[in-house]
Amino acid sequence: MESVLMKKYGHIATDTMSVVVTLTPEQQAAILFASDYGLRQVDSQTIAILDSVMDKLKDYIHP
């Protein structure tokens, strides 16, 4: 069964993609915190930082 994600974005996603992005120390810390403690523990300021990282990645995946 195809996931909801692939139904919505499968036509955009490639098989495999390598991406290099530049991250600020604050962005790195936000990623590490979210990974260590989970997204449910992330405050609104950290979510904004994580959103900025996702924006960078999205620009590479689908400019």
C-alpha positions in Angstrom: 0.0 0.0 0.0 1.4 3.4 -1.0 1.9 5.9 1.8 0.1 9.2 1.9 3.4 11.0 1.5 4.2 9.1 -1.7 0.7 9.6 -3.1 1.1 13.4 -2.7 4.8 13.8 -3.5 6.0 10.7 -5.3 5.9 12.4 -8.7 8.5 14.9 -7.4 10.8 12.6 -5.3 13.7 11.0 -7.0 15.1 7.5 -6.2 18.0 8.8 -4.3 19.4 12.3 -3.8 22.5 13.7 -2.2 22.3 17.2 -0.9 24.8 19.5 0.8 23.5 22.4 2.9 25.2 24.9 5.1 23.8 25.0 8.6 24.3 27.5 11.3 25.3 26.4 14.7 21.7 27.2 15.9 20.3 25.0 13.1 22.6 22.2 14.0 21.7 22.4 17.7 18.0 22.4 16.8 18.4 19.2 14.8 20.4 17.5 17.5 17.8 18.5 20.2 14.9 17.3 18.1 16.7 14.0 17.4 17.6 13.5 21.0 14.3 14.5 22.6 11.7 14.1 19.9 9.6 16.7 18.1 7.0 16.8 20.8 9.6 18.3 23.1 10.5 21.1 20.7 9.4 24.7 21.5 8.0 27.2 19.0 11.4 28.9 18.5 13.1 25.7 17.8 10.3 24.7 15.4 11.0 27.9 13.5 14.7 27.0 13.2 13.8 23.5 12.0 11.4 25.0 9.5 14.3 27.1 8.1 16.3 23.9 7.6 13.4 22.2 5.8 13.1 25.2 3.6 16.7 24.9 2.5 16.3 21.2 1.8 13.0 21.8 -0.1 14.8 24.3 -2.3 17.2 21.6 -3.4 14.6 18.9 -3.8 12.1 21.0 -5.7 13.3 24.4 -6.6 
